[in-house]
Amino acid sequence: MAGSPGRALWIKQPLAILAENAGGGIVIRDGIIAELVPSGGRPTIDDVTIFDAPAHVVLPGLINTHHHFYQTLTRSVPAAIDRELFNWLGALYPVWARLTPEAFDAGITVAMAELLLSGCTTTTDHHYVFPPGLDRAIDIEVAAAQRLGIRVVLTRGSMNRSQRDGGLPPDSVVQDHDTILADSERLIAAYHQAGPGAMVQIALAPCSPFSVTTALMTETAALAAKCDVRLHTHLAETADEDRYCVEAYGCRPLDYLEQCGWLGERTWLAHGVHFTAPEIVRLARAGTAVTHCAASNQLLASGDCLVCDMEAAGVIVGLGVDGSASNDCSNLIQEVRAAFLLQRGRYGVARVSHRDALRWATRGSAGCIGRPDLGEIAVGRAADLALFRLDELRFSGYGDALAALVLGGAHRADRVMVGGAWVVVDGAIPGLDLAELLHRHQAAARALQGEN
């Protein structure tokens, strides 16, 4: 149990913990990490509730920095299987155009629940599809996040270039320039919380260079600066995107981003697969971060993000599961393993360890979204934690408990804490009727995909 208001909670003597000098556990008070207890020690705070953790590996809560929640409704759609990005999008946009608020609520709830159960305590979402009747999509996401207790950075996505303008999406899912900017400002005013401990934040996120106008890109950057919120978009994901930008704008994607006023510390970019060495240096100098989406990049055969090159240059790198139609799951601890294996294969044993992959999903991801209060087990940080057990067959015989999580393929947390409150207990989300959610979600997915 969590400590009562004003009373501290000691997570005592964990099996292993991703923190320095905390072998005896950690003390939490008022939603904040108040003390690290060394091995064999006791808290200096006297009045504590104890959670005995000798069977648990304790991690900072994992942070997901790129997702499209609604895509849980279109996993493994036959028409999109074995297609590269542009053709994949062409197959799915007509399906997404049929989204309803009810289906959307089921889809995003499944995504957030799956993330929580995988040890994720903070997630972003990049929602950019707004068919008729779904103009309040971000409001629906806020309500779902508050029900589940997960921390969120919801990015108000946008598209204003449809097929009639030479873009990819159908006319029915895009919005006009003024509607997008007005709703962006409304959402910031209604929901954005600034400072440490924020549970809901809003960022602005035109979908990509091939789905919005230059005017919308530049004015979105100006609005983000005015309101002091972050910026997010897809960039350098595929070679097709490079060719498109050269043909449409006469420059590469990063050059275009800079022309639009986006290259700076406020921005984090999804994928970043096709940056050149000089471009990586420019990203580092600007303070622009990158989200690595290992599973999605492999499934769509987009290429490999140069994570070690980026970090060597000074670029902040985090992890994202990406949309559930290109992954096809919303499991962040599995994404840690996917990133570890992909980057280990590229760079070798000496340059990539399991601890690197865990760091990308914690401190790296916190850096992507500008949250120094998250991503680390340290005094003063938010008490966001993921606790895993190693009592499954996949872990039997382990030596190093932290390594076992990544190498053995952990997939479900036993306990998850957000801001000092347990939101996953014994591998389940309190108050969530999972059977009802699955029934509602599967029915919505079948209807959306045109199945009986």
N, C-alpha and C positions, 0 to 999 in steps of 0.2 A: 504494500500500500504506500501511497505518497504520504508525506508528513502532513499533519493538520496545519491550518494557517498559522504562520509564525513559528512552527516547530520544524526542526531540521530532519532530514532523512539521510541516513548513512547507508549507502550501497557498499556492503561490507565484504572485504576480502574476495574480490572476483577471481575467477580462474585465470583471466588475463585481462589487461586493459591497455588501450592505445593512448597512453599518457606516460609522462616521465614522473618517477617518484610517487606513484599512486598505487602501489601493490596492495596496500591496505584498503583501498577503495576511495570513494569520494563522498563529500557531504554537500547536500543540496538544501538551500533555504530560499523561500520566496521566488522560486523559479530560476534561481541562479546557482552556479557551482560556487560554493562558499569555501571549500577546503579540499585539498588532496591529502590523503592519508598514506604515509609511507608503509612499506611492508612491516608487519609486526607492531604498528602503531595504533593509536586511538585518536579520535577527533578531539580537538581542543574545546569544541562545543559540547556541553554536558547533556542537555535535554534533546535526545535524538530518537527518532524511530529507526529501527534497523530493518533493512532488506538484505538477508544473507544471500550472497552471490557466488558461492564456491563452484557452482556449475555453469556460470555465465561468463562469456567473453564480452567485454564492454567496449563499444566503439562510440565516438561522437556520432550523433545522428547524421545519416547520409543525406546529401543534398543533391537533388536532381535539377539540372539547369537547362534542360530542353525536353519538351514533350508536346504532344497534341492529344489531349485527353479523349476527345470525341472519337478518335480513331479506334478505340477498343471495340466499336460497333462494326468495324470492317476489317477484322483480322482474316488473313488468308483468303481473301476474296479471289475466286478463280481467275477472273479477268485481269487481275493485277499481279498474279504470281509470275515470276521469271521475267519481269520487265525492269528496265532501267528507269531512272527518276522521271523524266519527262513523259514517257509512255505510261508509267505507273500512275502519275498524276492524272493523265488523260482518261485512264480507266476508272479512277475513283471519284473525280470531281462530280460527275452526274449522280453518283450515289449519295455523296455528301450534300448535294443540293436538296435532298429530300429530308434532311434533318428536321425534327420537331423538338420543341422544348422538352417534352416528356422523354423522348429517346435520348436527347442530349444529357438530361439529368442522370439517366441510368448509365450512360457511357462514362461521364466524368466521375461518378461515384465509384464505379468499378476501377477506374484508373487510380484514383486517390487511395482507395482501400488496398489495392494490390501494392502500391508504393509503401504505404504504412507497414504492411505485413512483411515487406522486404527490408525494413530497417530505415526507411526514408522518413525524415522528420520535417524537411522543408522541400517543397517542389515548386518549380515554375510550370506554367502552361502557356503555350503559344497558340491562341485561338484566333483564326483569321477568316473563317467561313461563316457568313451571315445570311443564310437564305431567308425568305420572307417568314416572319413570325419568330425569328431567333435573334432579334436585335438586342435583347437583354441577356445574351449568353454569359457575359462576365458576371452579371449579378447572380445568375444561377450557380456559377462556380463558387462565388463567395459564400453563398448559403450552404453549399455542400461541404466546403472546407471547414466551415464553422461547426457543422454537425459532427464531422469526424475528428476535429481537433488538430488537423495538420496545418503547419505554417505554409503560406503560399506567397509567391510573387506571380501574379497573373498578368500576362502581357496582352494588352489590347492590340491584337493583330489587325491587319487590314489588307485589302486588295481593291484597287479601283481601275485595274486594266483587265478587261475580260476578253473573250474571244472576238467580240466586235472591234476591239482595239488592237488585235494582234497578240493578246495574251493567251494563257492556257485555260483559266477557269471559265465556266459558263457564266452568262450574264446574270443569272439569278442569285449567285452567291457573293457578288461584289457590291460595294457601296460607293456612293459618291464622296468626293474629297471633303466637302463641308460636313456631311453626316459623320464621317470618320473622326475628324478633328473635334467636333462638338461632343461626340460621345466619349472620346478620350479624355477631354477636360472634365466632363461630368463624372466619369469613373474615378479619376484622381481625387476630385473634391469629395466624393461620397465615401471612398474606401481606403485611400492610401494612408498608411501609418508610417511616420518617419521615426528613425532612431532605434536604439537597441530594444530588443524584445518584440518588435512589430510582428503581428500575426498575419496581417494582410497588407501586401504592397502591390502597387500597379506599376507596370512598365509599358512602354509603347513599342510596337513591333510590326511595322510593315512586313509583309510576308517575305518578299525577296525582290531583287532588282527586276525580275521579269514579270512581276504582278502589280507593281505600283508605279505611278508617274514620278518624275523627278521632283515636281512641285510638292507632292505628298511626302516624299522622303525628306526634303529640306525643311518643310514646315513642321513635320513631326519632330525633327531634331530641335527646332526652335522651341516647340512646346515643351519638350522634355527638359530643356535648359531652364525655361521659365518656371516650370513646376518642380524642378529638382527631382526628376525620376529618371530611371535608367532606360536604355535603348537596346533592342534585341532584333536580330534578323538572321535569316539563312545567308551564308556567303561562302563562296569557293567550295561548294559541295561536289560539283561535277565538272567534267571538261566541257559539257554542253553549255553550262552557265558561263564559262570563260568565253566561249565562242559567241554566245548571245550578246554579252556585254561589249565585246569588240565590235560586233556588227551593228548593234543598236546605239552604242554611246561612244565608240571609237577608243575605248580604253578597257583595261582589265577591271574585274569587280572591286578590288581594293582601291584603285584610283577613283572609280565612280563613287564609292563610299566616302572617300575623303572630300570629293567635290560637293557632296551633299551635306557636309558638316557633321559626319558621323564618326570620324576617326578620333577617338579620345577615350578618357577614363570612364565615361558614362556608359560605354557600349560593350556588350559581349555578343559574340558571334557563334552561331551553330555550325559545326562541322569543320570548316577551315582546312579541307583536305588538300586543296590545290594552290596553296600559297607558295611562292618562290622564296628562296633564301633572303633576298633583299626585302621582300614584303614582310617576312617574319620579323626582321629588324625594325621595320617601320611600325608594326603592331606593338612591339615592345616599347619603343620610344613614345608611342602615343598612349600607352597604358590600356590598350584594348585587349580584352580577354577572349578566350576561345573555349567552346564546349566540345569535347570529344564524344562522338556517338558511335562507339565501336561496332555494336551489333547491327545498327541500321546501315552503316557504311559497308559492312560486309554483305548484308542481305541484298542491298541494291547495287553492289559491286562498284561503289563510288570511288574507292581508293582508301588510302590510309593517312590519317592525320599525323603530321610529323611532331609528335608530342615532345619528345626529348629535345629536338632541335629548338622548339618553341621555348621550352623551359630554360634551356641553356642561354637563349637570347634575352630572357627576362619576361616572357609572356606568361600570364596566369592561365592555367588550363584546368577546367573542371570536367565533370562527366554528365551526360544526359542519356536517358533511355530512348529518346525520340518517340515518335508516334507509334502506337500499337499496331498500325497497319504496315510498318516498315521495320518492326523489331522481332517478333510480334507480342512482346510482353512488356509489362511496366514494373520490372523487378530490378531494383537498383543494385542489390548485392550481386546479382548475376551479371549486371553490366560491369561491375568492378572486375569480375573474373574475365569477361570478354575483352575489356581494355588491357588487362594485364597480359593475356595471351597474345593479343594482336601486337602490342608494343614490344613484348619480349621477343616475339618472332622477328620483328623489324630490327631491333637494336641490340639484342643479345642479352645473355645472363648478367653481364657485368653492369649494364646500364638500367635495367628495369627489375624491381623486386615487388613482392606483394605489398610492401609498405608504400611504395610509390603509387600503386593503384588505389589503395585506401586513402592516401593523401589527396589524390585527384578528386575523389568523391566527397571529401570533407573540407579541408582548408582551401583546396583549389576551387571547388565549387562555391564556397563562401566568398572567395575573392571575385568570382565571376559576377555575383549579384550584389557586390558591395556590402557584405554583412560581416564585419569583423567580430560581431558578437556570437557568431555561429562557427561550427566546423572544427572545434577543438575542445578537448577536455582540459580546461584550465580555469583557475580562479577568476571569477567575474564574467565568464561566458555563460550563455543561456544553458539551462539544464535540459539539453536535447540529446538523448542517448538511445542507442540500439543495443540490446542484449541478446546474444545468440547462445544456444546450447550446442554441445558437441556430442550428443548422445544418439546420433543417427549412424546407420551402417557406413555412410560415405566418409565419416570421420574416424571410424574405429582404427586404432593403431597410431593416431597422430602423435607428433612430438611437440612442435611449436603450435600453440593454440591459435595465434593470430594468422599464421601462415595457413593453417588448416582451413580457416574460413574461406580463403580465396582459392587455394589449390584444390580443396575438397568440394568446392561448389556449393557453399551455403546458399539457401534460397528463401528461408523464412525465419524472421526474428521471433524470439519467445516473448520478449518484452520491448516496448518502445515508449519513450518518455518525450514529451514536448513541453517545454517551459515548466518542468517539475511535475507534470501530470501524466499518469500512465494512460496512453491511448491504445496500446496493444497489451493484453494480459493473457498469458498462457497461449500465445499464438492466435488470439482472436481479438476483434475490435469490440469492446463493450458497447452494447446497445444496437449493434448492426445485425439485422436479420439477413445473414449471408444467403440463405436458401431463397428468400423472397427477392433479394437483389439479383441473384443469378437468373431466376425465372423472368423477372422484369427485363433484364438486360438481354437475354437470349431472344425473347419475344420481340424486343425493339430491333435487334440486329437482323432477325429474319425479315421483319417488315421492311426495314430500310433497304435490304438487299433484294427485295422482291420475291422472297421465298414464301411458301404457304405455311 
